[in-house]
């Protein structure tokens, strides 16, 4: 049976003082929730602080992106090994904001995914369609293309050490999340797509939903058979909200 996983994505938020209060509150809030897994993905400058506050707790930590190369003259880039140095276990790959605002492509996201796998990190690979694509009934095509960008290059076996995340662009940061039924439909499609290549890996891979998850809708989302937790944005910055979502997963 797949354990639920809740991942907090802070995006470009935080300060040293705010982070300490937030992380202390999360650690205290989820200390007794031992039936699910929890991760916080912080901005690069705060990974040292995140590591120091979370080590020894039941909350892991990760990053929001990485460079696909190991080293070199790449000003401003952060390598997989640097994340490992700070104890990161997870890294978000191909988030919709990276694809839309920073021109991430299927090819570059796949390269970053592979770099994470090679470094021993667990990539959280994001997929999702825009409102226009959903209205045109292109959801399966878009999500399938994004998923295939890694399966065709590296084979389905790489998903054994990865997490997938469905995050419809029209729901991210909005007040109109996907309904549990809408999310489940796409999660089922993703799992079946993987199962065409390897049924055993499809049965084991965790697929998260991301897109305006709240304490109110988390229980119904997480009750769906193919939704294995959440990739949480706004609510991950509020102690009570994030802990309540973790409670729903637990």
Secondary structure, 3 states (H helix, E strand, C coil): CCCEEEEEECCCCCCHHHHHHHHHHHHHHHCCCCCEEEEEECCHHHHHHHHHHHCCCCEEEEECCCCCCCCCCCCCCCCHHHHHHCCCCEEEECCHHHHHHCCCCHHHHHHHHHHHHHCCCEEEEEECCCHHHHHCCCHHHHHHHHHHHHHHHHCHHHHHHCEEEECCCCCCCCCCCCCHHHHHHHHHHHHHHHHCCCHHHHHHCEEEECCCCCHHHHHHHHCCCCCCEEEECHHHHCHHHHHHHHHHHC
